[in-house]
């Protein structure tokens, strides 16, 4: 049985100037995942990563903890949406450097405020009505994620660990479950940092086995390690 593990990156630095770096919790989550995979999953013969720092660093901490020395294969289709661009197209006043962070700081619940804003930005992007305004349209993003799945499914490896983000995971799971494309991104909302989605790769089709599992965090008994942002 050939398996693909889609792994969401560890917690990034939501409140920092540079979001694309793991927080201390994100590093811990990634190491805990590696320790768990070392005892509960076959070792991978292929590791793939998206292009972001948080993908690379999640993989590095995880692989080190798991005792795996493979060099990851970069795969552009595992990239996340450019949330800064999406928000700037919805709210041009947030386009300036630091503007989004400053706006969120003025809110008593910055994570909730960001979520509401991001949902609205995604709905605008995925509607297709404003495609000329975006460097990457929703249709192209979806096609890239599904192309990454095909690349991994066509590879002869038996076990693949792929480190990515919520967007590609949502697209791939949505396609496997025949979710309408316009609704697929909603599958990303409950994804936990370093959560594992397991897919069985077949000769004719791929099958979703488990979605968004985080036993490596649950077994610590520390609820603070279970994060969404």
C-alpha positions, 0 to 999 in steps of 0.5 A: 500500500502506497501512502502520502502524508500531507502535513500542514506546517507548524505554527507560524509567527502571526504577530511578527513582521515576518509571518513565514517563520516558525514560532517556538510552538511551531518548532515544538509541534514539528519535533513532536510530529517527528517523534510520533512518526518515527514510532507510528509510520513507515519511514519515508522514501520521499519527502516533498516540501512547498517553497515557504520557510515554514514548510522547509523548517517544519520538515527539518525539525520533523525529519531530525526528530524522526531520524530521517536524513532524506533531502526534501524535493521542492514542489511548487504546487505545495505552496500556499496562497499569497494571503497578503495579496488577497487581503490587499485586493480586498482592502487596499488600505492594508497593502502597505508594509505593516498595515495588516499587523497594525490593523489587527493589533487594534482589535481585541480578538486579532485572530478572529478579526483576521479570520473574518477578513481572510474568509471575505478575501478568499471568497472574492478571489475564488469567485472568478469575478476579479481574476485580472487583479491577482497574480495567481487565480483560484483556478490556477492555484487549484490546478497547481495543487492537483498537479502536485498530487499527481506528481507525488502519486506518479512517483514510485515511492511507497511512503511520502511525507509532504510538508505544505499549507492549508490551501493545497491540503484543502484543494486535494481533499476537496477533489478526492471527496468531490467537493464543489471547487468553490467550497473546497477552501473551507476545508482548510479552516479546521486544519491544525498546525502539523496535522496529518492527512493520510492518502492511499495512492492507487494505480487508478485513483487516490483515496482519503484515509484520515483527515487532519489528525494530530495524535502527536499533540493530543498525547502531550495533554497540552491544549496550547500545542493545538493551534490553527494559526 
